[in-house]
Amino acid sequence: MAERRRGAALEKALLDAAWDELAEHGYARFTIDAVVRRAGTSPPVLYRRWSDRDELVRAAIAHVLRESLLEVPDTGSLRDDLVSLMREIGTTRVRLITLVYGALAGYHRDVGEDLGELHDPAVTGRAEALDTIYDRAVRRGEIEPDRLTDRIKSLPFDLLRHEILLTFAPVPDAVIEEIVDTIFLPLVRPPGT
């Protein structure tokens, strides 16, 4: 007899099942019944947590993004921290990124809503990682804090994601270095450096 799951363990099982369904069948063929079967539970259990299919899709995507966080590098330099983290994302997260954006496109097409909050690093747990990298660089005097708007902070990662979605392939080091060295760093460095 299977052990009965409760609380966080049950919620994780449901979100994992939802993500697996989404990744395997796409948004168009994503159903509550399939998630319930995959999770080995019942519809009332699922509906106590999420009111409908679209709410579950949003929760599953946010869940997988939180679960896929990478360790924040600490190389002693902003440039090397960014290159290291972007290299890891650009090689190990290509499939995840393409699946997430495929699901988001289907959701947007069918529901007409933007899932902009899933791009927000605070929603997916990525804000702390970015803040750690940038706070260390400010303390070392590598960047001017006044220049770090939210859009500028996310810029290197937005460009990396764009590259992944254009090619569906790992991102070459030369592209990552170009993003960091010629686009991002000139925007945030103190004048004259």
NUKE-155056 format. One record per residue (C-alpha): y, z, x; residue in one letter. Coordinates in Angstrom, 3 decimals. Each point is the difference from the previous one (the first is absolute). Layout:
REM residues N
> Y;Z;X;a
...
//
This chain:
REM residues 193
> 0.000;0.000;0.000;m
> 3.402;-0.988;1.392;a
> 2.493;2.722;0.791;e
> 2.853;0.169;-2.462;r
> 3.337;-0.831;1.608;r
> 3.212;1.697;-1.008;r
> 3.664;0.099;0.928;g
> 1.025;-1.801;3.169;a
> -3.552;-1.190;0.771;a
> -0.298;-1.662;-3.401;l
> 3.459;-1.538;0.221;e
> -0.782;-1.401;3.465;k
> -3.297;-1.450;-1.260;a
> 1.807;-1.673;-2.903;l
> 2.766;-1.406;2.226;l
> -2.519;-1.212;2.585;d
> -2.006;-1.708;-2.766;a
> 3.175;-1.553;-1.404;a
> 1.035;-1.322;3.409;w
> -3.499;-1.378;0.658;d
> 0.086;-1.814;-3.338;e
> 3.471;-1.347;0.705;l
> -0.953;-1.162;3.500;a
> -3.269;-1.558;-1.142;e
> 1.087;-1.641;-3.262;h
> 3.800;-0.217;0.128;g
> 2.527;1.139;-2.542;y
> -0.901;-2.637;-2.604;a
> -3.595;1.236;-0.296;r
> 0.761;3.704;0.498;f
> -1.278;2.091;-2.921;t
> -0.138;3.693;-0.837;i
> -3.680;-0.384;-0.978;d
> -0.884;-1.364;3.446;a
> 1.830;2.870;1.708;v
> -1.755;2.560;-2.200;v
> -3.418;-1.540;0.789;r
> 0.740;-0.146;3.715;r
> 1.206;3.617;0.041;a
> -2.935;1.197;-2.103;g
> 2.127;1.708;-2.638;t
> 1.312;-0.610;-3.515;s
> 3.164;-1.585;-1.441;p
> 1.403;3.302;-1.354;p
> -0.158;1.471;3.512;v
> 2.036;-2.909;1.341;l
> 2.481;-0.111;-2.905;y
> 0.830;3.688;0.482;r
> 1.561;-1.034;3.314;r
> 1.385;-3.503;-0.640;w
> 1.076;-1.279;-3.385;s
> -0.843;-3.656;0.572;d
> -1.267;-2.652;2.373;r
> 3.368;-0.706;1.585;d
> 0.721;3.646;0.733;e
> -3.428;0.237;1.674;l
> 0.703;-3.140;2.066;v
> 3.281;1.488;1.259;r
> -1.723;3.289;0.834;a
> -2.882;-1.735;1.795;a
> 2.342;-2.055;2.186;i
> 2.143;3.034;0.888;a
> -3.214;1.925;0.752;h
> -1.399;-2.606;2.380;v
> 3.348;-0.322;1.776;l
> 0.160;3.780;0.513;r
> -3.611;0.065;1.194;e
> 0.592;-2.779;2.528;s
> 2.792;1.682;1.965;l
> -0.260;-0.427;3.735;l
> 0.683;2.588;2.664;e
> 3.606;-0.083;1.182;v
> 0.144;-1.010;3.668;p
> 2.081;2.001;2.482;d
> 0.463;-2.141;3.089;t
> 3.362;1.431;0.996;g
> 1.984;-3.074;-1.046;s
> 1.008;-1.422;-3.360;l
> -0.888;-3.517;1.029;r
> -3.500;0.915;1.104;d
> -0.588;2.234;-3.046;d
> 0.948;-2.860;-2.331;l
> -1.993;-2.614;1.898;v
> -3.048;2.278;0.077;s
> 0.140;0.850;-3.701;l
> 0.750;-3.573;-1.049;m
> -2.817;-1.309;2.199;r
> -2.415;2.395;-1.711;e
> 1.211;-1.039;-3.462;i
> 0.036;-3.679;0.948;g
> -3.631;0.069;1.118;t
> -1.768;2.620;-2.123;t
> 1.840;-0.177;-3.330;r
> 0.187;-3.754;-0.657;v
> -2.703;0.024;-2.694;r
> 1.447;3.093;-1.668;l
> 3.507;-1.462;-0.113;i
> -1.161;-3.318;-1.432;t
> -2.128;1.750;-2.654;l
> 2.846;2.310;-1.006;v
> 2.477;-2.837;-0.336;y
> -2.499;-2.125;-1.898;g
> -0.403;2.870;-2.485;a
> 3.770;0.483;-0.190;l
> 0.534;-3.691;-0.729;a
> -2.540;0.058;-2.824;g
> 1.508;3.155;-1.421;y
> 3.507;-1.448;0.103;h
> -1.145;-3.258;-1.593;r
> -1.783;1.755;-2.885;d
> 2.229;3.026;-0.584;v
> 3.345;-1.323;1.165;g
> 0.829;3.217;1.834;e
> 0.854;0.329;3.656;d
> -2.035;2.552;1.899;l
> 2.887;0.598;2.375;g
> -0.828;3.684;0.272;e
> -3.204;-0.973;1.822;l
> 2.174;-1.616;2.683;h
> 1.814;3.317;0.389;d
> -1.351;1.866;3.026;p
> 0.632;3.322;-1.772;a
> -2.434;-0.895;-2.791;v
> -2.790;-0.997;2.349;t
> 0.545;2.713;2.611;g
> 1.405;-2.355;2.591;r
> 3.516;1.490;0.009;a
> -1.049;2.941;2.151;e
> -1.571;-2.299;2.587;a
> 3.110;-2.161;0.237;l
> 2.286;3.029;0.080;d
> -2.039;1.508;2.835;t
> 0.331;-3.140;2.118;i
> 3.707;-0.423;-0.691;y
> 0.885;3.714;0.349;d
> -1.582;0.086;3.457;r
> 1.943;-3.119;0.998;a
> 3.273;1.534;-1.208;v
> -0.685;3.175;2.022;r
> -0.695;-2.125;3.090;r
> 3.289;-1.873;-0.558;g
> -1.726;-3.360;-0.471;e
> 1.567;-0.754;-3.358;i
> 3.072;0.922;-1.987;e
> -0.891;1.919;-3.155;p
> 2.945;-1.547;-1.891;d
> -1.664;-3.382;0.288;r
> -3.296;1.144;-1.558;l
> 0.294;-0.936;-3.646;t
> -3.199;0.003;-2.053;d
> -0.055;-3.805;0.107;r
> 0.378;-0.071;3.787;i
> -2.752;2.632;0.408;k
> -2.432;-2.113;-1.965;s
> 1.094;-3.356;1.469;l
> -2.573;-0.325;2.809;p
> -2.815;0.859;-2.410;f
> 1.357;-2.313;-2.697;d
> 0.004;-2.858;2.518;l
> -3.504;0.917;1.149;l
> -1.261;0.008;-3.592;r
> 1.715;-3.363;-0.570;h
> -1.807;-1.443;3.023;e
> -3.356;1.311;-1.252;i
> 0.537;-1.422;-3.469;l
> 0.960;-3.404;1.432;l
> -3.003;-0.286;2.292;t
> -2.685;2.347;-1.428;f
> -0.898;0.639;3.621;a
> 0.576;2.601;2.694;p
> 3.536;-0.141;1.360;v
> 0.308;-1.105;3.649;p
> 1.644;2.405;2.449;d
> 2.731;-2.536;0.746;a
> 1.090;0.047;-3.659;v
> 0.034;3.801;-0.114;i
> 2.011;0.182;3.222;e
> 2.475;-2.573;-1.321;e
> 0.503;2.015;-3.194;i
> 0.610;3.198;1.958;v
> 1.942;-1.351;2.992;d
> 2.153;-2.765;-1.422;t
> 0.467;1.014;-3.624;i
> -0.336;3.760;-0.452;f
> 1.131;1.725;3.209;l
> 3.349;-1.846;0.236;p
> 0.828;1.340;-3.467;l
> -0.497;3.670;0.869;v
> 0.803;0.429;3.687;r
> 3.256;1.593;1.068;p
> 2.631;-2.561;1.027;p
> -0.230;-1.090;3.614;g
> -3.709;0.812;0.435;t
//
